[in-house]
């Protein structure tokens, strides 16, 4: 059966959705109610629970999801998430926009292992939420951006200028940490034949972008909310916009989650295009998907 035939078929609530809800409830309580160090062991199961729950919601809405479509590729999302977020941590070594309160309680090796486990949930959370958002008929129409090669070159050069500005003058480049990589990598994906958002916006189709933007805001809200009463936790020192906090994040800082989700999409498809080209159409941000991922006929 093809993926198209499975679209818009509402299925019973999958069993792992109950597991995800239980994990969220238990470890949300642990993160907020217990004393002492607890985030280092509570964060991963909390966000694993979120990922399983949002995936179950997607199955319930449209009949399939990231997990049910290709379980091994779903595990791969966690693996891709590791280098993706560590790249942002590397950039933050120069920028110092956030830090971890409680980091001093862990050796470098313990911190690396525990942090990596936590970081592994970022990509599956964003993509899983984006697929769920994509089950709603989002606005398709938009201006055509990225169809011409000259525009792609402009994006690519602009991305490098943003990255240089961030590294040379970090005080004035707070927003660029969440923008520069997308402007560099998405045109690169287009040139390499990988999936690129510019291919979609170049045709006037903004649904994938809307799905990722909304996903970024949803995940950002839960990241910041669950972080607020946790320990260890992250805190921010963002120049010029460090006011009107919503949890630990300044209100204007939430705008960074919009391009951040696009950066993850570009990073993922650069890696997939290199390591597993057959999975280029695995992540589907529209329902029904314009380029379906097919499974074996029966």
Secondary structure, DSSP 8 states (H G I E B T S, - for coil): --HHHHTT------HHHHHHHHHHHHHHHHHHHS-SS-HHHHHHHHHHHHHHHHHHHHHHHHS--HHHH-HHHHHHHHHHHHHHHHHHHHHHHHH--EEEETGGGS-HHHHHHHHHHHHTHHHHHHHHHHHHHTTS---------S-SHHHHHHHHHHHHHHHHHHHH-GGG-GGGGGTHHHHHHHHHHHHHTS--HHHHHTTT--HHHHHHHHHHHHHHHHHHHHHHT-SSEEEE--TTT--SEETTEEGGGGGHHHHHHHHHHHHHHHHHHHH-GGGTT-S--SSS-SS-------
